[in-house]
Amino acid sequence: MKPDYYSELLPVLADRAKLSAISRLGFSNVPLRRYLAEVFDRPFGELGAFLADPTFEAVFGWQKAEPTMAELAGDLLTPELVRAMDEPLAELAKDYRFAKDQCPYTHQLQAWRILNEPTPQSLVVASGTGSGKTECFMVPILDSLARHRQQHQGRLVGVRALFLYPLNALINSQRERLRAWTENFGGDIRFCLYNGNTPEKEQPERIRRQHISEVIDRPSLHASAPPILVTNATMLEFMLVRTADAPILEQSQGKLEWVVLDEAHTYVGSQAAEAALLIRRVLLAFGVTPDQVRFVATSATPRARLVRDCAVFWPMWQGCRLSAYIWWRDNGWFRRSPRQYLPVKCPWRSCKPSMRGVIFLRKDTRLWLRIRPRVPSVTCSSRMHPGHQ
């Protein structure tokens, strides 16, 4: 087979982009459409060209930790979880097998150790796409559920981990990973992707038996709430007020231990304030206090100043402790100096009325930054510069 190179790919992309743009503009004037087509056909990078010159960026690997998954079994992680990740479903093994002889990334291991502390700790992970941010929180959560399963000797009922995603596409992207790593627990550790597409009618038994670890319809969710609930802010709002969803809260009283916010950089301004207030209501509805819950936020936009602001003030506003903030420096060098912040009571009652509830606005977070001193850092990891390989 003849390999395809960028020299062949770029003209195709340019042609498709031209046709798509002209179609979206919807001009009915034929001469105008012809003129735009001529302009869009200009070579890359020329004055007035539709596309700029292609840019290539070198991506270096992420530094790996020394211990393998097998060496972590029985110490940091339960052997059952390590075995389940090493032996997922056959059809999912290619993409989601985490072999027991494989070494996790250094920042993943650091996150696991922080989140496995007996006293609940909170964490923000801001690193690039493909760095394994999901494993930073997914593995400790599944490990915690595996330990609860050993104690209860059976199926876990009641929501213990709440995943909040801003888009349904991101919610659906977690289905296969959760299936791969939970099927071997025999239905004792289950999950539900709860959004507007979740069927309202009970599905046939043959469909529900295909994946025993997933709750696929609302009647099953209400009858026996799974320990992992993946949803969005809108559905969570509905769940707090709808009578039909009351059984979920009743079965989960005092059990919520994890709240995960993915794509944390998307929560800005009033949206961030609303999300923070929603989480406060969630804690009240589930009958838990902030010091009983581990908060985790992730983002693939470490360069944004707002990510660092959220890393500090989102957990503080919830009244919990931020144990570490793992991020990657803009120049790609190996980083070993995240910041650690002590919990403080946000002085929002002493602020002007117009400033209350908008702590996530960048102007106000800079105000809080002047108030809160930094304390000693902890060690974590990020990208590895080629000179350190």
C-alpha positions as CSV (number, residue, x, y, z in Angstrom):
1,M,0.0,0.0,0.0
2,K,1.3,3.4,-0.9
3,P,1.7,5.6,2.2
4,D,-0.1,8.9,2.3
5,Y,2.0,11.9,3.2
6,Y,1.1,15.5,4.2
7,S,1.8,16.8,0.7
8,E,-1.2,14.8,-0.5
9,L,-3.3,15.4,2.6
10,L,-3.1,19.2,2.6
11,P,-4.6,19.8,-0.8
12,V,-7.6,17.6,0.1
13,L,-8.1,19.5,3.4
14,A,-7.9,22.8,1.6
15,D,-10.4,21.8,-1.0
16,R,-12.9,20.4,1.6
17,A,-12.5,23.5,3.7
18,K,-13.2,25.7,0.7
19,L,-16.4,23.8,-0.3
20,S,-17.6,23.7,3.3
21,A,-17.0,27.5,3.9
22,I,-18.8,28.5,0.6
23,S,-21.7,26.2,1.4
24,R,-22.1,27.5,4.9
25,L,-22.1,31.1,3.7
26,G,-25.0,30.3,1.5
27,F,-24.5,33.0,-1.1
28,S,-26.8,32.6,-4.1
29,N,-24.8,35.1,-6.3
30,V,-22.9,32.9,-8.8
31,P,-20.1,35.4,-9.6
32,L,-19.5,35.9,-5.9
33,R,-19.3,32.2,-5.2
34,R,-16.9,31.8,-8.2
35,Y,-14.7,34.7,-6.9
36,L,-14.6,33.2,-3.4
37,A,-13.6,29.8,-4.9
38,E,-10.7,31.4,-6.7
39,V,-9.5,33.3,-3.6
40,F,-9.7,30.1,-1.5
41,D,-7.7,28.2,-4.0
42,R,-4.6,30.4,-3.5
43,P,-1.5,28.5,-2.2
44,F,-1.0,28.2,1.5
45,G,0.3,31.2,3.3
46,E,-0.1,33.7,0.5
47,L,-1.8,37.0,1.1
48,G,-5.6,36.5,1.1
49,A,-5.2,32.7,1.2
50,F,-7.9,30.7,3.0
51,L,-5.4,28.5,4.9
52,A,-2.1,29.4,6.4
53,D,1.1,27.4,6.1
54,P,0.9,24.0,8.0
55,T,2.5,24.0,11.4
56,F,4.2,21.0,12.9
57,E,4.8,20.6,16.6
58,A,7.1,18.1,18.2
59,V,5.4,16.1,21.0
60,F,7.7,14.4,23.6
61,G,6.7,11.5,25.7
62,W,5.5,11.6,29.3
63,Q,7.9,10.4,32.0
64,K,7.1,7.0,33.4
65,A,7.3,6.0,37.0
66,E,9.5,3.1,38.1
67,P,7.0,0.6,39.6
68,T,4.8,-1.5,37.4
69,M,1.1,-2.1,38.0
70,A,1.9,-5.5,39.3
71,E,4.3,-4.0,41.9
72,L,1.6,-1.6,43.0
73,A,-1.0,-4.4,43.5
74,G,-1.6,-5.1,47.1
75,D,0.1,-1.9,48.2
76,L,-1.3,1.2,46.5
77,L,-4.0,-0.6,44.4
78,T,-6.1,-3.7,45.0
79,P,-5.0,-6.8,43.1
80,E,-8.6,-7.2,41.8
81,L,-8.4,-3.8,40.0
82,V,-5.0,-4.5,38.6
83,R,-6.2,-7.8,37.2
84,A,-9.4,-6.2,35.8
85,M,-7.4,-3.6,34.0
86,D,-5.0,-6.2,32.7
87,E,-7.8,-8.5,31.5
88,P,-10.5,-6.3,30.0
89,L,-13.2,-7.4,27.5
90,A,-11.6,-8.9,24.4
91,E,-13.2,-6.4,22.1
92,L,-11.9,-3.5,24.2
93,A,-8.4,-4.9,25.1
94,K,-6.7,-3.2,22.2
95,D,-7.6,0.3,23.4
96,Y,-8.1,0.0,27.1
97,R,-5.8,-2.7,28.4
98,F,-3.5,-1.5,31.2
99,A,-1.1,-4.3,31.4
100,K,0.2,-5.4,34.8
101,D,3.8,-5.1,33.5
102,Q,3.2,-1.5,32.3
103,C,4.5,1.5,34.2
104,P,2.1,4.4,34.8
105,Y,3.2,7.9,34.1
106,T,4.9,9.7,37.0
107,H,2.1,12.3,37.3
108,Q,-0.5,9.5,37.4
109,L,1.3,7.7,40.2
110,Q,1.5,11.0,42.1
111,A,-2.2,11.6,41.7
112,W,-3.0,8.0,42.9
113,R,-1.0,8.4,46.0
114,I,-2.6,11.8,46.9
115,L,-6.2,10.6,46.2
116,N,-5.6,7.3,48.1
117,E,-4.8,9.1,51.4
118,P,-7.1,8.1,54.2
119,T,-8.0,11.8,54.7
120,P,-9.9,13.0,51.7
121,Q,-7.7,15.1,49.5
122,S,-8.5,17.2,46.4
123,L,-6.6,17.5,43.2
124,V,-6.4,19.5,39.9
125,V,-4.6,17.9,36.9
126,A,-3.8,20.3,34.0
127,S,-1.8,18.6,31.3
128,G,-2.0,18.0,27.6
129,T,-4.2,15.7,25.6
130,G,-3.0,12.1,25.7
131,S,-1.3,12.5,29.1
132,G,-3.7,10.1,30.9
133,K,-5.6,12.6,32.9
134,T,-8.6,10.2,33.1
135,E,-6.5,7.5,34.7
136,C,-5.4,10.1,37.4
137,F,-8.9,9.9,38.9
138,M,-10.5,6.8,37.4
139,V,-8.0,4.4,38.9
140,P,-8.2,5.7,42.5
141,I,-12.0,5.7,42.3
142,L,-12.3,2.2,41.0
143,D,-9.7,1.1,43.6
144,S,-11.9,2.7,46.3
145,L,-15.0,0.9,45.0
146,A,-13.1,-2.4,44.9
147,R,-12.3,-2.0,48.6
148,H,-15.9,-1.2,49.4
149,R,-16.9,-4.3,47.5
150,Q,-14.6,-6.4,49.6
151,Q,-16.1,-5.0,52.7
152,H,-19.8,-5.4,51.6
153,Q,-19.2,-8.8,49.9
154,G,-21.6,-7.9,47.1
155,R,-23.1,-5.3,44.8
156,L,-22.6,-1.7,45.7
157,V,-25.8,0.4,45.7
158,G,-25.8,4.2,45.9
159,V,-23.8,6.9,44.1
160,R,-20.3,7.2,45.5
161,A,-18.6,8.9,42.5
162,L,-20.1,11.7,40.5
163,F,-18.5,12.7,37.1
164,L,-19.6,16.0,35.6
165,Y,-18.9,16.6,31.9
166,P,-19.9,19.7,29.9
167,L,-20.9,17.8,26.8
168,N,-22.8,14.6,26.1
169,A,-20.0,13.5,23.6
170,L,-17.5,13.5,26.5
171,I,-19.9,11.5,28.6
172,N,-20.3,8.9,25.9
173,S,-16.5,8.7,25.5
174,Q,-16.2,7.1,29.0
175,R,-18.6,4.2,28.3
176,E,-16.1,1.8,26.7
177,R,-13.3,2.6,29.3
178,L,-15.7,2.0,32.2
179,R,-17.0,-1.2,30.6
180,A,-13.5,-2.5,30.0
181,W,-12.4,-2.0,33.7
182,T,-15.6,-2.9,35.5
183,E,-17.0,-6.0,33.7
184,N,-14.7,-8.4,35.6
185,F,-16.3,-7.4,38.9
186,G,-19.4,-9.3,38.0
187,G,-21.8,-6.4,38.2
188,D,-20.8,-5.4,41.7
189,I,-19.3,-2.2,40.5
190,R,-21.6,-0.5,38.0
191,F,-21.9,2.8,36.3
192,C,-24.6,4.9,34.5
193,L,-24.3,7.5,31.8
194,Y,-27.2,9.7,32.7
195,N,-28.2,12.4,30.2
196,G,-31.1,13.3,28.0
197,N,-30.5,10.2,25.8
198,T,-30.9,7.7,28.7
199,P,-34.1,5.6,27.9
200,E,-37.1,6.3,30.1
201,K,-38.5,2.8,29.5
202,E,-36.9,-0.4,30.9
203,Q,-34.9,-2.1,28.3
204,P,-35.2,-5.8,27.4
205,E,-33.4,-8.3,29.6
206,R,-31.2,-9.5,26.8
207,I,-29.9,-6.0,26.2
208,R,-29.2,-5.4,29.9
209,R,-27.3,-8.7,30.1
210,Q,-24.9,-7.7,27.4
211,H,-23.1,-5.4,29.8
212,I,-23.8,-6.3,33.4
213,S,-21.8,-3.4,34.7
214,E,-23.7,-0.6,33.0
215,V,-27.1,0.7,34.0
216,I,-28.7,1.6,30.6
217,D,-32.2,2.9,31.5
218,R,-33.9,5.1,34.0
219,P,-36.1,2.5,35.8
220,S,-33.0,0.4,36.5
221,L,-31.2,3.6,37.7
222,H,-34.0,4.4,40.1
223,A,-34.4,0.8,41.4
224,S,-30.7,0.4,42.2
225,A,-28.4,3.4,41.9
226,P,-24.9,2.5,40.7
227,P,-21.8,3.7,42.5
228,I,-20.6,5.7,39.5
229,L,-22.9,8.3,37.9
230,V,-21.6,10.1,34.8
231,T,-23.8,13.1,33.9
232,N,-23.8,16.9,33.1
233,A,-24.8,19.9,35.0
234,T,-28.3,20.1,33.5
235,M,-29.3,16.6,34.3
236,L,-27.8,17.0,37.8
237,E,-30.1,20.1,38.3
238,F,-33.1,18.0,37.3
239,M,-32.1,15.1,39.5
240,L,-32.1,17.4,42.6
241,V,-35.7,18.5,42.0
242,R,-37.5,15.7,40.2
243,T,-39.6,13.4,42.2
244,A,-38.8,10.5,39.8
245,D,-35.1,10.8,40.7
246,A,-35.7,10.9,44.4
247,P,-34.7,7.2,44.8
248,I,-31.2,8.0,43.6
249,L,-30.7,10.5,46.4
250,E,-32.3,8.2,49.0
251,Q,-30.1,5.3,48.2
252,S,-27.0,7.6,48.1
253,Q,-27.4,9.3,51.5
254,G,-24.0,9.7,53.1
255,K,-22.2,7.7,50.4
256,L,-20.9,10.4,48.0
257,E,-17.1,10.4,48.2
258,W,-15.9,11.7,44.8
259,V,-16.9,14.7,42.6
260,V,-15.0,15.0,39.3
261,L,-15.1,18.0,37.0
262,D,-13.7,17.5,33.5
263,E,-12.7,20.3,31.2
264,A,-12.4,22.7,34.2
265,H,-11.3,25.6,32.0
266,T,-14.8,25.8,30.5
267,Y,-16.2,27.0,33.8
268,V,-15.8,30.7,33.8
269,G,-17.7,33.7,35.0
270,S,-21.3,33.1,35.9
271,Q,-21.2,29.5,34.6
272,A,-18.5,28.7,37.1
273,A,-20.4,30.4,40.0
274,E,-23.5,28.4,39.0
275,A,-21.5,25.2,38.9
276,A,-20.0,25.9,42.4
277,L,-23.4,26.6,43.8
278,L,-24.8,23.4,42.2
279,I,-22.1,21.3,43.8
280,R,-23.0,22.8,47.2
281,R,-26.6,21.8,46.7
282,V,-25.4,18.3,45.6
283,L,-23.5,17.8,48.8
284,L,-26.6,18.8,50.8
285,A,-28.8,16.6,48.8
286,F,-26.5,13.6,49.2
287,G,-26.1,14.2,52.9
288,V,-22.3,14.8,53.0
289,T,-20.0,17.6,53.9
290,P,-17.1,19.0,51.8
291,D,-14.5,17.4,54.1
292,Q,-15.9,14.0,53.3
293,V,-15.5,14.4,49.5
294,R,-12.5,14.3,47.2
295,F,-12.8,16.9,44.5
296,V,-10.9,16.4,41.2
297,A,-10.7,18.8,38.3
298,T,-9.0,18.2,35.0
299,S,-8.1,20.3,32.0
300,A,-6.0,20.0,28.8
301,T,-5.4,23.8,28.7
302,P,-2.6,24.3,31.2
303,R,-1.5,27.5,29.6
304,A,-4.6,29.3,30.6
305,R,-4.3,31.5,33.7
306,L,-7.9,30.6,34.6
307,V,-7.0,27.0,35.0
308,R,-4.6,27.9,37.8
309,D,-7.3,30.2,39.3
310,C,-9.8,27.3,39.3
311,A,-7.1,25.0,40.8
312,V,-6.9,27.2,43.8
313,F,-10.4,28.6,44.4
314,W,-12.8,26.0,43.2
315,P,-11.9,23.5,46.0
316,M,-11.6,26.4,48.5
317,W,-15.1,27.6,47.8
318,Q,-16.3,24.1,48.4
319,G,-14.5,24.1,51.8
320,C,-12.1,21.3,51.0
321,R,-8.3,21.0,50.8
322,L,-6.4,21.2,47.5
323,S,-3.5,18.8,48.0
324,A,-1.7,19.3,44.7
325,Y,-1.9,21.0,41.4
326,I,-0.2,19.1,38.5
327,W,0.5,21.1,35.5
328,W,2.8,21.4,32.5
329,R,5.0,24.4,31.8
330,D,4.5,26.2,28.5
331,N,8.0,25.4,27.2
332,G,7.5,21.6,27.7
333,W,10.3,21.1,30.2
334,F,10.0,18.7,33.1
335,R,8.2,20.4,36.0
336,R,8.6,19.5,39.7
337,S,7.1,22.5,41.4
338,P,3.4,22.6,41.7
339,R,1.8,24.8,44.3
340,Q,0.0,23.5,47.5
341,Y,-2.5,25.7,49.1
342,L,-4.0,25.6,52.6
343,P,-7.8,25.7,53.0
344,V,-9.2,29.1,53.9
345,K,-12.7,30.5,54.4
346,C,-13.4,32.7,51.4
347,P,-14.3,36.2,52.8
348,W,-17.3,36.6,50.4
349,R,-19.6,37.9,53.2
350,S,-17.3,40.9,53.7
351,C,-17.3,41.8,50.0
352,K,-19.6,44.2,48.2
353,P,-23.0,42.7,47.3
354,S,-22.1,43.0,43.6
355,M,-19.0,40.8,44.1
356,R,-20.7,37.9,45.9
357,G,-21.0,34.6,44.0
358,V,-18.5,35.6,41.3
359,I,-15.3,34.4,42.8
360,F,-14.4,32.6,39.6
361,L,-14.1,35.8,37.6
362,R,-10.5,36.5,36.9
363,K,-10.5,40.0,38.4
364,D,-11.8,38.7,41.7
365,T,-9.5,35.7,41.8
366,R,-6.5,38.1,41.5
367,L,-8.0,39.8,44.5
368,W,-8.0,36.6,46.5
369,L,-4.5,35.8,45.3
370,R,-3.2,38.9,47.1
371,I,-4.8,37.6,50.3
372,R,-3.6,34.0,50.3
373,P,0.2,33.3,50.7
374,R,1.7,30.3,49.1
375,V,3.0,27.4,51.1
376,P,5.7,24.7,50.4
377,S,5.3,22.7,47.2
378,V,5.0,19.0,46.7
379,T,6.7,16.8,44.0
380,C,4.8,15.8,40.9
381,S,5.6,15.3,37.3
382,S,4.7,16.3,33.8
383,R,6.2,16.2,30.3
384,M,9.8,15.0,29.9
385,H,12.1,17.1,27.8
386,P,14.2,15.1,25.3
387,G,17.3,16.1,27.2
388,H,16.1,14.2,30.3
389,Q,15.3,10.9,28.6
